[in-house]
Amino acid sequence: ALEKVTLVVALTSAVRWLLFDNLFFTLFTNLFLSSISYLEYMKRLIMGTPKDTKQDALGWALYFVGALLNVLILDSSRIELSALPIVYFIMNGVTFALVVRHNRNFKNKVSV
């Protein structure tokens, strides 16, 4: 259900951008929607339910490094250009930290 809502909102914001030339609204709407997409996985990590987080750790590490590089090479102070890399850096960093924490907790439970 959440996927359908985000798709409708994304399409609506794209139409608004095309009709009214309002990139700022579309950008922040899509940033909000992409941030929401992280929340379900983060919730599962906090609750301790995902199974394949060892494989996920490498993927999230690569996402985090890529987002870090994007933030480091920013040469603009305009919020429209800086927002996307900064939001991805924060969300990927938090998710990567949760994956690492989950793996450590799982390893401690198995060794006891």
Residue pairs with C-beta under 8 A, 6 or more apart in sequence:
2 36
2 40
6 33
6 36
6 37
9 29
9 33
10 29
10 30
10 33
13 25
13 26
13 29
13 30
14 26
16 22
16 25
16 26
17 23
17 25
17 26
23 80
24 80
27 80
27 83
27 84
28 83
31 83
31 84
31 87
34 87
34 88
34 91
35 87
35 91
38 91
38 94
38 95
41 50
41 95
42 94
42 95
42 98
44 50
45 53
45 95
45 98
45 99
45 101
45 102
46 98
48 102
48 105
48 106
50 56
50 102
53 99
53 102
53 103
53 106
54 103
56 99
57 96
57 99
57 100
57 103
60 92
60 95
60 96
60 99
61 96
63 88
63 92
63 95
63 96
64 89
64 92
64 93
64 96
66 92
67 85
67 88
67 89
67 92
67 93
68 89
68 93
70 85
70 88
70 89
71 85
71 86
71 89
74 81
74 82
74 85
76 82
